[in-house]
Amino acid sequence: MKNYKLYITLALTLALGACNVKQSQAPLQEAKVASSIPSKNRAEKILDKIKNPTKDYVLAVAHRGDWRYAPENSLLSIQRCIDLGIDIVELDFRLTKDGHLVAMHDYTVDRTTTGKGKVSDMTLAEVKALRLKSNCGIRYSRQQVPTLEEVMELCKGKIMVNLDKTEGETVQEAFDILKKTGTVNQGIFKGDDSIEFMREKYGALMDSIIYFPKVWPRTKDKTAFIANYNREIAPIGYEMIFDEEDCFITDEIKRMNQQGITVQTCALWDDLVAGHNDERVLIDGPDAAWGWLIDNGTNALMTDRPEELIKYLEERGVRNL
């Protein structure tokens, strides 16, 4: 009998010990699973914010990079935006004679480089031989005109890129570069052509890209334009342009806020934001310009003064990434 009781006690002890071991190992196993899930890079976190806009985070968008710090559309101006913590850098791209997309706002290289002529009449080698001018347009820098591929390699995992001037012309060429560099989810295409036009030209490609339709005061039948885009591809964001404070577009911004759609406005000059632009920041203070845009539905704010905008957004408490 004594031996029988001893065996029972020993069995219970071993069983309880095994349970304790399993329980103690469970948190370790959970920790291992958690650690095996890769953390999101900053670009992925920014994309999440675009897809799920909230009042506690306003996306900062830099127009042509930080061109007051370095030549516009240059790699140095882009790196400056990355260092500042900008979310989206807006850049312009033109196609060279031999089929390369290069960062250039104008049709010609005259204003921003040491050369002259249309981008479309020049080869990549000819464009690369030039040097970009400083922001005052007088002195030359050491910066070359970058290609879209060079831009996306620099931005990979760090910042979103708003691809201006591709619009209804070079979407396929730009997409091919994004695919090559593994940055399809970092490129934001945009344009004011109808979804019918874009579908006819690009077909199913419209389902594979991030696309912000642009709504202007001049947009014909704005109601149908927006409704057709929402039905066809359900954009995660729109670029909204308005020259009056109370109009169809500002009312539509409120509706987009309710629908969880990101609204990007451009505080670059008066008739893009009904006078609430960067210049007004200098005259009346940021609340009268950037603050008004945020209070009236802006989720993503494009500026020519990225450093000052970041400071303002931080002070306002809307940078909780």
C-alpha positions in Angstrom: 0.0 0.0 0.0 2.8 2.4 0.9 4.5 1.8 -2.5 1.1 2.3 -4.2 0.7 5.7 -2.6 4.3 6.6 -3.4 3.7 5.8 -7.1 0.5 8.0 -7.1 2.3 10.9 -5.5 5.2 10.6 -7.9 2.9 10.5 -11.0 1.0 13.6 -9.8 4.3 15.4 -9.2 5.5 14.6 -12.7 2.2 15.6 -14.3 2.1 18.9 -12.5 5.7 19.6 -13.5 4.9 18.9 -17.1 2.0 21.4 -17.0 4.2 24.0 -15.4 6.9 23.5 -18.1 4.2 23.8 -20.9 2.8 27.0 -19.2 6.3 28.5 -18.8 7.2 27.7 -22.4 4.0 29.2 -23.8 5.0 32.8 -23.4 8.4 32.0 -24.9 6.8 30.4 -27.9 4.5 33.4 -28.3 7.4 35.7 -28.1 9.2 33.7 -30.8 6.2 33.9 -33.1 5.9 37.7 -32.5 9.6 38.2 -33.1 9.4 36.3 -36.4 6.8 38.8 -37.8 8.8 41.5 -39.6 8.1 45.0 -38.3 6.8 47.5 -40.8 9.2 50.0 -42.3 8.3 53.7 -42.3 6.9 53.8 -45.8 4.5 51.0 -44.9 3.4 52.8 -41.8 2.7 56.0 -43.8 0.7 54.0 -46.3 -1.4 52.7 -43.4 -2.1 56.3 -42.4 -3.2 57.1 -46.0 -5.5 54.1 -46.0 -6.9 54.8 -42.5 -6.9 58.6 -42.0 -7.3 59.9 -38.4 -7.6 63.3 -36.8 -4.4 62.7 -34.8 -2.1 62.4 -37.8 -1.8 64.8 -40.7 0.5 63.7 -43.5 3.2 66.2 -44.5 3.9 66.4 -48.2 6.9 68.3 -49.6 6.5 69.9 -53.1 9.5 69.0 -55.3 11.5 67.9 -52.3 12.9 70.5 -49.9 13.9 72.9 -52.8 14.8 75.7 -50.4 17.5 73.5 -49.0 18.8 71.8 -52.3 17.9 71.9 -56.0 14.3 70.9 -56.7 13.7 67.3 -57.6 17.3 66.4 -56.7 18.4 63.4 -54.6 19.7 65.8 -51.9 16.3 67.6 -51.7 14.6 64.2 -51.3 17.1 63.0 -48.6 16.4 66.2 -46.7 12.7 65.3 -46.7 13.5 61.8 -45.4 15.7 63.3 -42.6 12.9 65.8 -41.6 10.4 63.0 -41.3 8.2 64.1 -44.3 5.6 61.4 -45.3 5.3 62.1 -49.0 7.6 63.8 -51.4 6.0 65.2 -54.5 8.3 65.0 -57.6 7.9 65.5 -61.3 9.0 63.2 -64.1 9.6 63.5 -67.8 10.5 61.0 -70.5 13.8 61.4 -72.3 14.3 60.7 -76.0 15.6 57.2 -75.3 12.8 56.3 -72.9 14.0 57.1 -69.4 12.0 58.9 -66.8 14.0 61.7 -65.1 13.0 64.1 -62.4 12.2 67.3 -64.1 9.2 69.7 -63.7 9.4 71.7 -66.9 9.2 70.4 -70.5 12.7 71.9 -70.9 15.9 71.8 -68.8 16.5 75.5 -69.2 15.2 76.8 -65.8 16.7 74.2 -63.5 20.0 73.0 -65.1 23.1 74.2 -66.9 21.7 73.1 -70.3 19.0 74.1 -72.7 16.4 72.1 -74.7 13.4 69.8 -74.3 13.8 66.7 -72.1 12.0 64.7 -74.9 14.7 65.7 -77.4 17.6 64.6 -75.1 19.1 61.2 -74.3 19.6 60.2 -70.7 23.4 60.6 -71.2 22.8 64.2 -72.3 20.6 64.9 -69.3 23.1 63.3 -66.9 25.9 65.6 -68.3 24.0 68.6 -66.9 24.1 70.0 -63.4 21.1 71.3 -61.4 20.9 74.9 -60.4 20.4 76.1 -56.9 17.0 77.2 -55.8 17.7 80.8 -56.8 18.4 79.6 -60.3 21.8 81.3 -60.5 24.6 79.1 -59.1 25.2 75.5 -60.2 25.3 72.6 -57.8 27.0 69.2 -57.9 23.6 67.5 -58.2 22.7 65.6 -61.4 19.1 65.1 -62.7 18.1 61.8 -61.1 16.2 59.0 -62.8 13.0 57.6 -61.4 14.8 54.4 -60.6 17.5 56.3 -58.6 14.7 58.2 -56.8 12.9 55.0 -55.8 16.0 53.3 -54.7 16.8 56.2 -52.3 13.2 56.3 -51.0 12.7 52.6 -50.6 11.1 51.8 -47.3 11.5 55.4 -46.1 9.0 57.7 -47.7 6.0 57.8 -50.2 6.5 59.4 -53.6 3.8 61.5 -55.3 4.5 61.0 -59.0 3.5 64.2 -60.8 3.6 64.8 -64.5 3.2 61.1 -65.2 -0.6 61.4 -65.1 -2.2 60.1 -68.3 1.0 59.9 -70.2 3.7 57.7 -68.6 1.9 55.7 -66.0 3.0 52.3 -67.5 6.6 53.4 -67.8 6.6 54.6 -64.2 4.9 51.5 -62.9 7.5 49.3 -64.6 10.2 51.1 -62.7 8.3 50.8 -59.4 7.9 47.1 -60.0 11.6 46.7 -60.9 12.7 48.5 -57.6 10.1 46.8 -55.4 8.4 50.0 -54.6 4.9 49.7 -56.2 3.3 50.4 -52.8 5.3 53.7 -52.4 4.3 55.4 -55.6 1.2 57.6 -55.7 -0.1 58.3 -59.2 -2.6 61.1 -59.8 -4.4 62.9 -62.5 -7.6 64.8 -63.5 -8.6 62.5 -66.4 -11.8 60.6 -66.0 -11.8 56.9 -64.9 -13.2 56.0 -68.3 -10.2 57.6 -70.0 -7.7 55.9 -67.6 -9.4 52.5 -68.0 -9.4 52.7 -71.8 -5.7 53.6 -71.8 -4.3 51.5 -68.9 -7.0 48.8 -68.3 -6.3 46.5 -65.3 -3.2 48.4 -64.4 -5.5 50.9 -62.6 -6.2 48.2 -60.1 -2.5 47.7 -59.4 -1.5 51.2 -58.5 -2.2 53.8 -55.8 -4.1 56.5 -57.7 -5.3 59.9 -56.4 -7.9 61.5 -58.7 -7.5 65.3 -58.8 -10.7 67.4 -58.5 -10.4 71.0 -59.7 -13.0 73.8 -60.0 -12.7 73.2 -63.7 -13.5 69.5 -63.5 -16.6 68.8 -65.5 -19.5 67.2 -63.7 -17.6 66.8 -60.4 -20.4 64.6 -58.9 -20.1 62.0 -61.7 -16.3 62.2 -61.8 -16.0 61.3 -58.1 -18.8 58.8 -58.1 -17.4 56.9 -61.1 -13.9 56.7 -59.5 -15.4 55.5 -56.1 -17.4 52.8 -57.9 -14.6 51.7 -60.2 -11.4 51.7 -58.1 -12.4 53.1 -54.7 -9.4 55.5 -54.4 -7.8 55.7 -50.9 -7.1 59.4 -51.5 -8.0 62.4 -53.6 -6.2 65.7 -54.4 -8.7 68.5 -53.9 -8.2 71.9 -55.3 -10.6 74.8 -54.6 -10.6 78.6 -55.0 -13.5 79.4 -52.7 -14.0 78.5 -49.1 -17.6 77.4 -49.5 -18.2 75.4 -52.6 -19.0 71.9 -53.9 -15.4 70.8 -53.4 -15.1 71.9 -49.8 -18.5 70.1 -49.1 -17.2 67.0 -50.9 -14.1 67.1 -48.6 -16.4 66.7 -45.6 -18.1 63.8 -47.2 -14.7 62.1 -48.0 -13.8 62.6 -44.3 -16.9 60.7 -43.3 -16.1 57.9 -45.8 -12.5 57.5 -44.5 -10.8 58.8 -47.7 -7.6 60.8 -47.4 -7.9 64.4 -48.7 -4.7 66.0 -50.0 -4.6 69.8 -50.4 -1.8 71.9 -51.9 -0.9 75.1 -49.9 1.3 76.3 -52.7 -0.6 79.4 -54.0 -3.9 81.2 -53.5 -6.2 79.6 -56.0 -5.4 76.0 -55.0 -6.6 76.5 -51.4 -8.8 79.6 -51.4 -6.0 81.7 -50.1 -4.9 79.5 -47.2 -1.4 78.9 -48.6 2.2 79.0 -47.5 2.5 82.7 -48.0 -0.4 83.4 -45.6 1.6 81.4 -43.0 4.2 84.2 -43.1 1.6 87.0 -42.9 -1.1 85.7 -40.6 0.5 82.7 -39.0 0.1 79.0 -39.6 -3.3 78.6 -38.0 -4.8 80.9 -40.6 -3.4 78.8 -43.4 -2.4 75.2 -42.6 -4.7 75.2 -39.5 -7.7 76.2 -41.5 -7.0 73.5 -44.1 -6.7 70.8 -41.3 -9.8 72.0 -39.5 -11.7 71.8 -42.8 -10.8 68.2 -43.7 -7.2 68.0 -45.0 -5.4 64.8 -44.1 -2.4 65.3 -46.3 -0.9 68.8 -46.7 1.5 69.7 -49.5 3.8 72.6 -48.9 6.9 74.5 -50.1 8.0 74.9 -46.5 8.4 71.3 -45.2 10.5 72.0 -42.1 8.2 74.6 -40.8 5.1 72.5 -41.5 6.6 69.5 -39.6 7.2 71.8 -36.6 3.7 73.1 -36.7 2.1 69.7 -37.0 4.2 68.5 -34.0 3.1 71.5 -31.9 -0.5 70.9 -32.9 -0.2 67.2 -31.8 -1.1 65.6 -35.1 2.0 63.6 -35.7 1.3 60.4 -33.8 2.5 57.8 -36.3 
